[in-house]
Amino acid sequence: MTELELNALFNISPEKIRNVYATNTIKNVQEIQRIVKIFSIAKEQRKTSQPISARGLAAFKTILTSNN
């Protein structure tokens, strides 16, 4: 999800004058914390789920079959 999609989903609008998010209420702060957490989780998932190349997969299968 992009930041704009998250903003629409959580109904958060940045302050246009200062170009920052309003943190004057606890609800706004909690919503911002949720957005940060979502981005952190997405970043970690990208790190752990890297696609395996076809050559790497073929080499891995060869190693497994030769060890049996």
C-alpha atoms as one frame of an Amber mdcrd trajectory, in Angstrom:
protein
   0.000   0.000   0.000   1.123   3.499  -0.690   1.067   6.300   1.837  -1.900
   7.899   0.065  -3.894   4.666   0.262  -3.103   4.319   3.955  -4.092   7.930
   4.577  -7.426   7.329   2.871  -7.945   4.061   4.732  -7.266   5.561   8.167
  -8.873   8.904   7.312  -5.724  10.900   8.100  -4.986  14.111   6.289  -1.657
  15.889   6.606  -1.631  19.542   7.553  -1.205  21.462   4.330   0.528  24.463
   5.869   3.257  22.627   7.766   3.262  19.492   5.574   3.263  17.246   8.656
   0.691  15.089  10.343  -1.348  16.613  13.134  -0.477  15.085  16.486  -2.777
  17.134  18.648  -5.035  14.216  19.632  -4.258  10.749  20.916  -6.317   9.241
  18.087  -4.137  10.917  15.443  -0.966   9.767  17.173  -2.261   6.186  17.343
  -3.152   6.235  13.644   0.330   7.480  12.759   1.859   4.739  14.894  -0.231
   2.164  13.034   0.983   3.482   9.688   4.600   3.302  10.840   4.051  -0.249
  12.070   2.490  -1.288   8.747   5.450   0.126   6.825   7.894  -1.621   9.180
   6.138  -4.965   8.745   6.043  -4.551   4.966   9.760  -3.713   4.926  10.632
  -6.806   6.991   8.475  -9.025   4.785  10.284  -7.794   1.678  13.592  -8.675
   3.319  12.561 -12.215   4.261  10.666 -13.166   1.114  13.204 -12.513  -1.615
  12.398 -14.416  -4.798  14.693 -17.290  -5.695  16.156 -17.196  -9.167  15.562
 -20.126 -11.517  19.303 -20.862 -11.576  19.474 -20.832  -7.775  16.453 -23.109
  -7.506  17.935 -25.565 -10.031  21.232 -25.609  -8.121  19.406 -26.157  -4.827
  17.418 -29.085  -6.292  20.622 -30.599  -7.684  22.278 -30.437  -4.286  19.270
 -32.051  -2.600  19.016 -34.882  -5.115  22.753 -35.610  -5.039  22.733 -35.905
  -1.239  20.010 -38.609  -1.180
